[in-house]
Amino acid sequence: MNQYAPVPSNVIDSEKFTDIVVDIRLAEAQQKVYRHKGFFDSDLLDSSYQMIYTVHDVSEEQVVRSYNFYVQHPNWMDKIAEDAIEKLNRMLE
């Protein structure tokens, strides 16, 4: 039995969404470093999100819709989180 719900056509596929999650986490980490150094600019993070959407050729609406789908399906969200952690760990090697 397949433990994963079918991904609707209007939702970003899990592999691409994992790549987007990785980029978002990296952008948020960068923002935390800047904040720790006393520099905070919410426009910088918004700009990073816009760049991520452009690089992955998606809209904010597609990302939000996809996020909402995956959150409602914990098996998918667990897989995406695990894959994202693996990708981030590989970046450290």
C-alpha positions in Angstrom: 0.0 0.0 0.0 1.3 3.4 -1.0 1.7 5.5 2.2 1.8 8.8 0.2 -1.2 10.6 -1.0 -1.2 11.4 -4.7 0.2 14.9 -5.3 -2.3 17.1 -7.2 -1.2 18.6 -10.4 -1.3 22.1 -8.9 1.2 21.2 -6.2 5.0 21.3 -6.8 6.4 17.8 -6.9 8.2 16.6 -3.8 11.7 16.7 -5.3 11.5 20.3 -6.5 9.7 21.3 -3.3 12.6 19.8 -1.3 15.1 21.9 -3.2 12.9 25.0 -2.5 12.8 24.1 1.2 16.6 23.8 1.3 17.0 27.2 -0.3 14.5 28.8 2.0 16.2 27.3 5.1 19.6 28.6 3.8 18.1 32.1 3.3 16.5 32.1 6.8 19.8 31.0 8.3 21.6 33.8 6.6 19.0 36.2 7.9 19.7 34.9 11.5 23.4 35.5 11.1 22.7 39.1 10.0 20.3 39.6 12.9 22.9 38.2 15.3 25.4 40.8 14.0 22.9 43.5 14.6 21.6 43.9 11.1 17.9 43.2 10.4 16.1 44.0 7.2 12.9 42.2 6.5 13.1 43.3 2.9 16.3 41.3 2.5 14.5 38.1 3.5 11.6 38.9 1.2 14.1 39.6 -1.6 15.7 36.2 -0.9 12.3 34.5 -1.2 11.6 36.3 -4.5 15.0 35.1 -5.8 14.2 31.5 -4.8 10.9 31.7 -6.6 12.6 33.0 -9.7 15.4 30.4 -9.6 12.9 27.6 -9.3 10.4 29.1 -11.7 7.5 29.0 -9.2 5.2 31.6 -7.7 4.8 32.4 -4.0 1.2 31.1 -4.4 2.4 27.7 -5.8 4.9 27.4 -2.9 2.2 28.2 -0.3 -0.3 25.9 -1.9 2.3 23.1 -2.0 3.4 23.7 1.6 -0.3 23.5 2.7 -0.7 20.2 0.8 2.4 18.7 2.3 1.7 19.8 5.8 -1.7 18.1 5.6 0.1 14.9 4.6 2.6 14.2 7.4 4.2 11.3 5.5 5.1 13.6 2.6 6.3 16.3 5.0 8.5 13.9 6.9 10.0 12.7 3.6 10.6 16.2 2.4 12.2 17.2 5.8 14.5 14.1 5.7 15.5 14.8 2.1 16.2 18.4 2.9 18.4 17.5 5.9 20.3 15.1 3.7 20.9 17.7 1.1 22.0 20.3 3.7 24.4 17.7 5.2 25.9 17.0 1.8 26.6 20.7 1.4 28.7 20.5 4.6 30.9 17.8 3.3 
